[in-house]
Amino acid sequence: MTHTTPLSVSIIASIGALAMLGVVFELIRRRHLRERYSLIWLLTGVVLLVLAVWRQGLNTIAGWLGVKGYPPSVFFAALLFFVLVMLLHYSIVISRLSDQNTTLAQRLALLEEKQRRLGVQSAESEK
């Protein structure tokens, strides 16, 4: 017994994917989203839109993956996978920025100490 993707699920998923693409394009237009991140968001939006619109393809992929009960769960699994990949990526970026911030704070402290010493030496030489 094969299950097919209900039309209502495809319509809702398509609207959601189009809305996501619209938001991404608007963020790019306003320069709130950098190019290196926009490509992955655009690719994801297009993949989700294709999965939402191409119902037979979603059913075929569900069959390949052994999902027999409800093919749209493949759509949501793809969405969840994307979210997990983005969370991992952002965790890496945040860790790198945290390390850079610590290094920058240490360098600033060293420069301030050096400046303070030079200020004391010049004040002593003026006396």
Secondary structure, DSSP 8 states (H G I E B T S, - for coil): ------HHHHHHHHHHHHHHHHHHHHHHHTT-S-HHHHHHHHHHHHHHHHHHH-HHHHHHHHHHHT--S-THHHHHHHHHHHHHHHHHHHHHHHHHHHHHHHHHHHHHHHHHHHHHHHHHHHHHHH-
